[in-house]
Amino acid sequence: MAYEAGALDATLAAAAGEDPALFSELRQAFIESLAHQVDMLRRSRCDGNWQIAALRLKGLAASFHADPLIEMAEEALDGAPGEPAVVRRIQAFLDDFSQA
């Protein structure tokens, strides 16, 4: 499943300006932060930890204007803690974005 990350790349490009090294660094930092939040969601064993991880994920997504990721974070917040389908979709977003 492919997710549109055009707005995310545009946000990174706007932040980096004409500096391709900075663009790569910002992109990698986003990927690492997203991977950390996916890991936190997977390891959440209580409602509170799930909510915190989902809120952090939503904040990360909002900071970079990643609308599909914002929607998935909201889905996590609205759903049951530990919902594997949501985690799989977020992981798919991460995998697609990491390979692009």
Secondary structure, DSSP 8 states (H G I E B T S, - for coil): -----HHHHHHHHHHHTT-HHHHHHHHHHHHHHHHHHHHHHHH--SHHHHHHHHHHHHHHHHHTT-HHHHHHHHHHHHS-TT-HHHHHHHHHHHHHHHH-
